[in-house]
């Protein structure tokens, strides 16, 4: 009997290809031009010039063919000048710059713009490759820099899943610490973590949160149930079809598996369909994941569709915050406003299941990361700019003590354009709020909505605000804040409630109870720290040293 040997492609091929591409990028020399000093990113062939990253075409082309398969990442966070060291605060660090960092408010020929004008007018959300994005370095601001060893430890966790993960990011206090000091009583939460994770968390053992973006929900859960049945509650016994139905049809479209150990590390991971994720990022359908991505996260695997949709999400968050802010404000004001968007209507805040100082903690300990995320977008907006002499310093980008001042143009036409360019679902709810407030007759309101409709595929409209949008933007500050908050609350409230109710079913009642107790502990901790900052002890009395006048 004659046997035929059939060649089998090794399952290690993507990893081998990734290593070859990294070696190829390391071997290339990026040419200097105009006599400027540049810093090369060895892993991607990227060249950093201030805020900008440029990629030599051949390296970019080779890498994007690999990255577009979803098996790799295009994060630009590995400097060649020296390896990243663990930051003293446990927060993310940044690559050292070999030249002066431009002021983000400077929009001159010496500082090339990353974003083409009106890139978000009619974005193509069906983009299939990174080379089809609006520019070569589009969305690089989304890749927050963290310690190299810590980043590699997080990526090693992803390799423990055989089911294909197209997009992935890690987030939360387990990745970006929200307190400035380590715990006096270290928590042993991870069974056998890597040294990098232990060093970054500084004894504060915290579960690390992930979000996995997948192409086919049922197929993914089918593969994952075969490999990691112990990650699922009793719901997993009903099969992948039932699991995917719970994920897609209940709550915000995310299925969480908490308190599972992978690579010796305790993690929680949520699974979401890429279509659901992109829709939320571009329209603010639920703001469940869009709100998380409005804060610094560490992207571990990238996808061109998600990168484009998330850039729209980030610019929308800036526009929403500008509507709520006065003509002159600080960076901290801006970032707190943005970070607070996703907590409006969140049941955890109203039920005492979350630290009430969470927004302040996030911004205070991640100011540099917020700056990296949003400063390039602010620099490309025509109606807002940095106006602070401290921004002329090359080190201000990574200086957590610098709280720069910004100014915005309050011209009604420009602010009306901002309203017109808000995400579709949020914009419609805001319109309904003002229809009720101004008592606009329904036929007249329907006519305005038809004129503002940008869903007609037969025509491309410039999103210019009309009299109604200008009237909204010109409303009194307190009234506008109230109506915007009400519109956002309507978006968030039901998906967040239903997602919370789904928790005991998908994670099991034991894990759900454990999670609730941990959130309650954070709430009490936040209250205690707030009382200490206000000079009041647990007993409600003024501290002794203040009574004595010391």
N, C-alpha and C positions, 0 to 999 in steps of 0.2 A: 504494500500500500504506500503510495507516494504522498509525502507530506509537503504542504506548502507553508512556508514561513511568511507571515505578514508583519511588516515593520510596524512597531507601535511607537508613537511619539511620547517621549518622556513627559511625565507630569511636572518635571522640574524645568521644562523649557521656558516658561515665562520668567522664572527667577534667573535662569542662566542668561536670557536675553537682557533682563534688567541689569545684571552685573556687567555684561559686555557694553551696554550703552553707557553706564557710569564710567567704565574704564576708557571708552572712546571720548567721552566728554572731558575727562581728566587730561587726556593726551593732547587735546586741541588747545591752541593758543589763540586767544581772542585779541584781535588787533586793536591797538589804541589809536584814537583819532583826536584831532584838535588839541593834542598835548595834554588831555585831561587824564587824571588817574582814575582807574576803575577797579572794581572788585569783582572777581569772577566767582560764580557759583559753580563749584566743580561737579556737583551732581547733575546739573541740568544744562551746563554751558551758558548760564545766565550772567549778565553783566549788570551790576548795580551802579546806578548813577543817581545818588540821592534817593528820591522816592521811586525812581524808574528802574525797570529791569529790561535789558535788551538781550535778545537771543540771536546768536549767529545762525543763519538760516539752515545750514546743513545739520547742525546738532539739534535744532528745534524740530526739524522735519523727522529725523530719525526717532527722537524721543516721543513726539506726539503720536506716531504710528503705534508705539507701545502703550502710551498713556490712554489713548482713546479706546483701548480694549477694556478699560476699567480695572486692570490688574496692577496699575502703578499709580504714582502720585506725581503731580507737577509742582509740588511745594518748593518754594525757593527759600530754603532756610539753612543751607550748609555753607558757611564761609570757608574760603581756602586759606585765608591769612593765618588762622589758628583755630584749633578746635574749640567749640563752645564749652565753657566751664559751668558748673552748677552755680546759679545765681544765689547770692547770700540770702535773699528773701524767699527763695523757693518759687519765685515767679519766673516767667519766661524771660529769656535773654535775647539779645539781638546780635547780628553780625557786626563786627567793628567796621566802621567806614574808613576807607582809605582817602577820602576827600571830603570837603565840606558838604553838609547836607543843606539843600536849598530851603528857603522859607516857603511853606506851602501856599502862602498868599501870593507869591511871585508867579505871574503868568506871562512870561517873556519868552523870547526865542531861545534863551539859554536854558530854559527848562521845558523840554518837549512834553507835550500833553499826552498822557496815556490813553485818554478816552476821546474818540472822535466826537464832534459836536452832534447833539441830538441822537446819541447812540441808543437811547432808551425810548425813542419815539415809536418805533414799530419793530421791536426785537424779534428775531426768528428763534422761537423756542424749540424748533425741531433741529437745531444745529447738531451735527454728528461728530465733529472733530474740533480739537482746540484751534487748528489753523483757520477755522471758519468763524472764529469769534471776531468782534469788531476791531481788535488790534492784537499784535503779537504778544504783548504783555498784559492783556486784559485780565483783570481780576486777581492779579498777584497780591494785592493788598489783603485778600482773604486768608492768605497763608501766614498765620502768626508763627513767629519764631519761638521755639522752645529748646531746651537742652537736647543735644544730639542723642545721648544715650537713653534719655527718657523717651524721646520720639521713637527710637528703634525698639524699645521695650513695648510700646503701644502697638507698633506695627507687627511685632512678633505675635501678639494676641490675635490679630486678624488672620494670620497664616494658620491658626488652629481651626479655622472654619473651612470645610471643603465646599460648602455652598457658595456660589459666586457673589461677591460683594462688589458692586460697581462704584459706590460712593460711601465714604465713612468719615466720621469725625468724632473726636473725643471732646467732652465738655464738662463743665461743672467744677466744684471746689476740689475734686480729686486731681484735676489737671492744672487749674489756675487757682492757687490758694486765695481765700477771701479774708484771711486774717494775717496779721503781721508777725505773729509769734507762734512758736510750737507749743503743744500742750504739755503741761507739767506732768501729766500721767499718760504716756504714750499708749495708743490703742493698737492692739494686735488684731487687725482686721484681715489682712492678707495672710494666707497660710504659708506661702513661700515666695514672696515677691522678688523681683530682680533688684540688685543694689541701686539702680537708677531710680526706681519707683520709691524705694525707701528713703533715698536721699532727698528727692524733691518734696515728698510729703512730710519730711522732718519729724517722723514719729507720730504724726496725726493720721493714722491709718484710715483712709477714706475710700469707699467704693468708687471705682472709676466708671463714668457713664459714657456709653457709645451710642451712636445712631448709625445703622446700616441701611443704605439705599440699595434696593434690589429691583431687577427688571420684572421678574415673574414671582408674585408672592407665594402662590401655592407650590410651585416647583421648589422655591427656596426652602420653605418649611418642610417639604417632603424630604429633601436631602438632609436638612439640619436635624430633623426628628430621628433619622437613621443614625446619625453620628452622635448627637447630643440629646438623647431622649430625657436625660436627667435635668436638662435646663428648663423643661416645661412642667406645668402643673398637670392635674388630671385631665385638663382639656386636650393635652397632646394625645391621649388615648383615643380620641374621637377622629384623629387623622388630620392630614394637612389641609384638606378642603374646609373642614370646620374651623381650623385655626385661622386660615386666611380669610374666611368669611367674617369672623370676629374682628380681625384686624381692619379690613377694608370697610365694613359696614357699621362699625360701632365706634363712637368717639372721633378722634382726630386722625384715624388711619394708621396708628402706630401700635405695634404689639411688643410689649416689654417682657423680658426675662430678667428679673433682678436676682441678686445674691447667688451668682454662679461663679465658680472658680475656673479660670482659664490661665494656664501657664503660671500657676501659683498665685494669681492675682484675683481678688474679688471684684467682679464687674457687674454692671447692669447694661444690657443692650436692647435697643428698640429697633424694630424692623419696619421699614416704610417703603412703599412702592415709589419708584422714581417719579412717576406721573403725579402721584399725590403730593410729593415733596415739591416738585417744580410748580404745581398749580398753587400751592399755599404761598410759596415765595413770590410769585408774580402777581397774585390777586389778593393776598391776605384772606384766604378763604376761612381759615381757622386761627391763624397766627400762632399755632401750637409749635411748629418747627421753625417758622419764619422768625418768631420771637427769640428762639434760642440762637439762631444764626445772626441775629442783630447784635449779639455780644461775642466777644472773642472766643473762638473754638479752635481746636487743632485739627485741620483737615489731613487725613491720613491717606485717603484715596479720592481722587478727583474725577469729575465728569463734566464735559463741556456744557451740557444742558443745565446742570445744576449751577455751575459757575456763573453762567449768564443770568439765570433766574435769581440767584442770590445777589448779584450786583444790582439788579433792579430792586430787590428787597432792601438792600442797604441804602441806596439813594432815596428810596421812599421813606425810610426811617428818618433820614436827615431832613427831608422836606416836612414831614409831620412834626418833628421837633421844632423846626424853625417857625412854624405857624404858632407854636405855643410859647415861644421865647420873645423877649423884648428886643429892641434894636441893638443893644450891647449886652453881651453875656460872656461867660467863661467856658472853657472846654469842659470843665466839670459839670456845669449847668447843662450843656448840650448832651453829654454822655449819660448823665443821670436821667434826663428826659427820654432818651432813646432806650436805655435799659429798663425804664419803668413801663414802657408801652405794653410789654407782654404780661405784666402782672396785673393790669386792669381787668377785673372780672375773674381773676384766678381764685378758685374756691379755697386754695391753701392759705391765701392771705386773709380771707374773711373768717376761716375756721380756726385760726391760730396754729396752722400746721406748717408755718414758714416763718423764718426770721424776718421781723418787720424792718430791720436795717439791711436787708439783703442787697437792695439796689445800691445803697451807699457803700457797702463793703465791696461789691463787685467793681465799682468805678474807682474807688480809692486805691485798691491794690492792683488794678489793671489799667491805670491811666495810660501808660505807654502803649499797651496793646490796643486800646480804643483809638489812640492817635494813629497808629499804623493802619488800622482798619478804615478809619473815616477821613483822615487828613487828605489823602489823594482824591477822594470824592468831593470834599469841600473845595479843594483847589480848582475843580472843574465846574463849579456852580457859579453863575454870573452874579448872584445877588448876596453872596456871603464871602467873607475873607478874614484871615487872621490879621489882627492889628495890635501887635505886641512886639516890642523891641527884643524880647528874649528869644524870639523865633529866629533871630539872625545868628544865634550861636549854633555851631555845628552839633553840639551835644544835646540840644533841646528835645530832639525826637525821643531819646531814650531817658530823659530826665523826668522821674516821677514827681519831682517837687515843682516843676513848671506847670502852672495852670494858666495857659495863654488866654488872651482876650480876643473875642471875635465880634465883628459888626455885620449886620445884615441890612439890606436895602428894603425899606418898608413901602416901596412903591406899589400901589394897588394892582397895577397890571402884572408885575412880576410875581406878586404873591397870589394873584388869581391863577396864573399859570401853574404855580406849585399845586394849588388845589386841583386843577384839571389833570395833573399828572400823578395824582395819588393812585394807589392800587384800586382796581375796579370795584371789588366788593366793599372795601372801606369807603371809597368815594360815594358809592350809591347810598350807603347807610348814613353818611354825613349829609348828603343831599336831602334824604327823608327827614333827618333831624331839623334841618332848616326849613323844609316845606311846612312842617308842623309849627315851627316857631313864627314864621312869617305868614302863615295861613294862606299859602299859595293855592289857588283852585287847581283841582286835579287835571283838567284839560290843559291848562297853561303849563303845569309841571311836567306832564307827559310830553309836551312839545319840546321843552327844554332838555328832557332826558333823551329824546330822539336826536336832537342836535348834538348832544354830547356822546352819542353812541359811537364807540370805536371798534365795534365787532363786525362791521360790514366788510367782507373780504373784497368787495368790488372797488373799494376806494380807500385811499390812505389819507388820513386826516392829521394835520399838525395839532397837537394837543395844546391849544391856546385857550386860556380862560376867558369867559365872557362876563357880562354884567353880574350874573348870579354868583359865579365863582369869586369875583372881586368883592361882592357884597359879603360873602362868607369870610373871606380873608380880612376884610376891613371891620369885622365885628369886634366889639369890645373884648379885651384880653381875657377877662374872667368868663365871659359868656362863651367865647370861642373854645376856651379850655374845657368848659363844661360839656359843650356839644361834641367835641372831639372825643373826650373821655367816654361819653355815653355811646358813641358809635363804635369805639373800640371794644367797650365792655360787651356790647351785643354780639360782636364777632367771637369773642373769647369765651364767654360765660358757658354756653351750652356744650361746645366741644370739650372744654376743660372738665366740666362736671361729668360728662358721660365717659371721658377717658379715665377719670378718677374712679368712677363706679366700675369700670371694666377691670381695674387693677386686681381686686380680690379673685376674680375669675381667672385671669390669665396668669397671675403670679402665685396664686394659692393664698388662702386666708392667713396662713402662718407668716408668709413673707410680707403680705399686705399689712398685717398688724405690726411687724417689726419695722417696716418702713414708716408707718404712722408714728410710732414711738420715737424714732430718730428725728423726724420732722418736728415733733412736739418739743424734743430736747433742744433743737436749734432755736425754736421760738422762745423758749425760756432763757436760753443763753443770750439771745439778742436783747431781750428785755433787761436782763441783768447788766449787760454792757451799756445799754442806753441809760440806765439809772446811774451807773458809775460815772459816765461822761457828764451827766447833768449835775454831779456833785451830791447825789442822794444815795444813801446806803440802802440795804435791803429792808431795814426797819423804817425807812422813810424819813430819817433824820439827817440833818446836815452833818457832813464829816467833821470829826473832831478838830482837824488842823485848820479848817475854815472857821470854826467857831472861835478858835484862839487867835485868828487873824494872821496865822503864819502863812 
